[in-house]
Amino acid sequence: MNSTASRHYDVAIIGTGPVGSLCALTYARRGARVALFEANPNDHSGLKGEWLHPPASQMLQQVGVRFDTQAQATNGFVVFPEDGSEPIALTYPDGSHGLVCPHETLVSGLREAAENEPDVDLIWSGARPTHDGSITYTQNGAERSVTADRIVGADGRGSLVLRLLGLTAKPTVCSRMIGIRVNGVSLPMEDYGHIFCGGPGPIFMYRLGKDSVSAIMDIPREYSDRNAADLPSPSGRLPTAARRSRRAAHPGAPPAAAYRRSRRKPPVQPAAAIPGAAGQGSRVVLS
Ligand SMILES: Cc1cc2nc3c(=O)[nH]c(=O)nc-3n(C[C@H](O)[C@H](O)[C@H](O)COP(=O)(O)OP(=O)(O)OC[C@H]3O[C@@H](n4cnc5c(N)ncnc54)[C@H](O)[C@@H]3O)c2cc1C
C-alpha cells in the first residue's frame, strides 16, 4: 500500500492475532474495505492458544485457511481422574473434529491470508484510536491517520480500544500456566487431549506435531516465580509414556508461563464493536 494518510475505510481492525486476522478476512469477503493494524510482528511467539474446537476449525475452512500439514485433527478430550479410576472420554459430537496447531503457525497463516486479500490493507504499525473515529499511526517516521465507519478492537488483553471506551476492569491473577514442548513421546489416546487431574493443578497434554507434544500445567497463584521450582513433581499422575517424555524435554529450553486472570465483565456499550479481544497478553518466561 502506497499511502493511507487520511484514507477512509469501511472497517479498521486493530490487531492481527487470530481474532483480528479472521475478522479482516470475513469483512473483506463481504465486500468491505479493511485497514488492519499490527504493532508487533512477533507477538505470536510465546505460550498461547493451540487448541481449536470444531466450530473454530470449521470457520478456518470456510475462509479457506488450511493447515493440513502442520495441524493435527482431534476427537475431543480424555480426563484421567485423580483417584486413578477409568479415564473418561469426552468425544466431540456428531463425528466433528477440532484442530491443534502451533499458535505461531495459526497466526502467521491467518495474517498471510489477510495480507493477500485484495480489500485488506495490512499496516505494520501500532494504531492509536481516537474518540472521533479516526486512527493515528506512525509509518516511516511520519504521522498518518485513517478514518473508518467501524473500529474493531482485536488488540488483546491490554486493549487500547477497551481503554478508550472505558471498558477495562482490574484483572485478578487466579493461576498461572507453565508449558513445555517435548519430543519423542506417545500418549495413551493420540487423537485426544489428555487432562490429568490432581496435584496442585491439572496437566493438559496433546499432540502438536508428528514428533512434538505440548504439556501445560495449571499452577495455583500461591506458587510465585520464586518457588515454582518447588512444585510437587507431576510424574506420578502421568502414564509411563508421558513420564518418559518429561525426561526427554529439551534440557536447554525454559518452560514458557502465562498468567490466567479473571476480570469482571465490563458493561456493554451499544456503540462499540469489540469481538474477541481475549488475548492473554501478560507472559513471562521462567528461567
Ligand atoms: C497458555 C495459554 C493457552 C491458551 N490455550 C488456548 C487454547 O487452547 N484454545 C484457545 O482457543 N485459546 C487459548 N488461549 C487463548 C488464546 O491464546 C487467546 O484467546 C487468543 O490468542 C486471543 O486472540 P486475539 O486475536 O483476541 O488477541 P491476541 O492473540 O492477544 O492478539 C492481539 C494482537 O494485537 C496487537 N496489538 C495490540 N495493541 C495494538 C495496537 N495498538 N496496534 C496494533 N496492534 C496491536 C498485538 O501485537 C497482537 O498481535 C490460550 C492462552 C494462553 C495464554
PDBQT file of the ligand as one rigid body, heavy atoms in Angstrom, charges set to zero:
ROOT
HETATM    1  C1  LIG A 301      -1.255 -20.526  27.888  1.00  0.00    +0.000 C 
HETATM    2  C2  LIG A 301      -2.452 -20.237  27.052  1.00  0.00    +0.000 A 
HETATM    3  C3  LIG A 301      -3.139 -21.260  26.455  1.00  0.00    +0.000 A 
HETATM    4  C4  LIG A 301      -4.258 -20.987  25.674  1.00  0.00    +0.000 A 
HETATM    5  N1  LIG A 301      -4.882 -22.015  25.084  1.00  0.00    +0.000 NA
HETATM    6  C5  LIG A 301      -5.910 -21.787  24.260  1.00  0.00    +0.000 A 
HETATM    7  C6  LIG A 301      -6.472 -22.840  23.510  1.00  0.00    +0.000 A 
HETATM    8  O1  LIG A 301      -6.017 -23.979  23.587  1.00  0.00    +0.000 OA
HETATM    9  N2  LIG A 301      -7.504 -22.564  22.679  1.00  0.00    +0.000 N 
HETATM   10  C7  LIG A 301      -7.981 -21.280  22.532  1.00  0.00    +0.000 A 
HETATM   11  O2  LIG A 301      -8.941 -21.095  21.759  1.00  0.00    +0.000 OA
HETATM   12  N3  LIG A 301      -7.445 -20.251  23.225  1.00  0.00    +0.000 NA
HETATM   13  C8  LIG A 301      -6.424 -20.477  24.052  1.00  0.00    +0.000 A 
HETATM   14  N4  LIG A 301      -5.822 -19.433  24.701  1.00  0.00    +0.000 N 
HETATM   15  C9  LIG A 301      -6.340 -18.084  24.494  1.00  0.00    +0.000 C 
HETATM   16  C10 LIG A 301      -5.887 -17.547  23.133  1.00  0.00    +0.000 C 
HETATM   17  O3  LIG A 301      -4.491 -17.591  23.017  1.00  0.00    +0.000 OA
HETATM   18  C11 LIG A 301      -6.388 -16.138  23.024  1.00  0.00    +0.000 C 
HETATM   19  O4  LIG A 301      -7.773 -16.088  23.285  1.00  0.00    +0.000 OA
HETATM   20  C12 LIG A 301      -6.147 -15.587  21.631  1.00  0.00    +0.000 C 
HETATM   21  O5  LIG A 301      -4.780 -15.520  21.332  1.00  0.00    +0.000 OA
HETATM   22  C13 LIG A 301      -6.769 -14.211  21.564  1.00  0.00    +0.000 C 
HETATM   23  O6  LIG A 301      -6.608 -13.743  20.287  1.00  0.00    +0.000 OA
HETATM   24  P1  LIG A 301      -6.771 -12.224  19.968  1.00  0.00    +0.000 P 
HETATM   25  O7  LIG A 301      -6.603 -12.099  18.471  1.00  0.00    +0.000 OA
HETATM   26  O8  LIG A 301      -8.005 -11.674  20.607  1.00  0.00    +0.000 OA
HETATM   27  O9  LIG A 301      -5.577 -11.464  20.747  1.00  0.00    +0.000 OA
HETATM   28  P2  LIG A 301      -4.005 -11.648  20.691  1.00  0.00    +0.000 P 
HETATM   29  O10 LIG A 301      -3.626 -13.011  20.216  1.00  0.00    +0.000 OA
HETATM   30  O11 LIG A 301      -3.510 -11.182  22.007  1.00  0.00    +0.000 OA
HETATM   31  O12 LIG A 301      -3.541 -10.615  19.557  1.00  0.00    +0.000 OA
HETATM   32  C14 LIG A 301      -3.617  -9.224  19.761  1.00  0.00    +0.000 C 
HETATM   33  C15 LIG A 301      -2.758  -8.562  18.668  1.00  0.00    +0.000 C 
HETATM   34  O13 LIG A 301      -2.985  -7.156  18.715  1.00  0.00    +0.000 OA
HETATM   35  C16 LIG A 301      -1.737  -6.487  18.533  1.00  0.00    +0.000 C 
HETATM   36  N5  LIG A 301      -1.901  -5.155  19.094  1.00  0.00    +0.000 N 
HETATM   37  C17 LIG A 301      -2.096  -4.826  20.401  1.00  0.00    +0.000 A 
HETATM   38  N6  LIG A 301      -2.236  -3.493  20.519  1.00  0.00    +0.000 NA
HETATM   39  C18 LIG A 301      -2.117  -2.975  19.255  1.00  0.00    +0.000 A 
HETATM   40  C19 LIG A 301      -2.169  -1.650  18.707  1.00  0.00    +0.000 A 
HETATM   41  N7  LIG A 301      -2.382  -0.566  19.493  1.00  0.00    +0.000 N 
HETATM   42  N8  LIG A 301      -1.999  -1.503  17.385  1.00  0.00    +0.000 NA
HETATM   43  C20 LIG A 301      -1.792  -2.570  16.567  1.00  0.00    +0.000 A 
HETATM   44  N9  LIG A 301      -1.726  -3.831  17.029  1.00  0.00    +0.000 NA
HETATM   45  C21 LIG A 301      -1.887  -4.027  18.355  1.00  0.00    +0.000 A 
HETATM   46  C22 LIG A 301      -0.749  -7.385  19.282  1.00  0.00    +0.000 C 
HETATM   47  O14 LIG A 301       0.585  -7.143  18.845  1.00  0.00    +0.000 OA
HETATM   48  C23 LIG A 301      -1.260  -8.775  18.868  1.00  0.00    +0.000 C 
HETATM   49  O15 LIG A 301      -0.680  -9.224  17.657  1.00  0.00    +0.000 OA
HETATM   50  C24 LIG A 301      -4.702 -19.662  25.497  1.00  0.00    +0.000 A 
HETATM   51  C25 LIG A 301      -3.997 -18.620  26.091  1.00  0.00    +0.000 A 
HETATM   52  C26 LIG A 301      -2.877 -18.903  26.864  1.00  0.00    +0.000 A 
HETATM   53  C27 LIG A 301      -2.120 -17.761  27.472  1.00  0.00    +0.000 C 
ENDROOT
TORSDOF 0
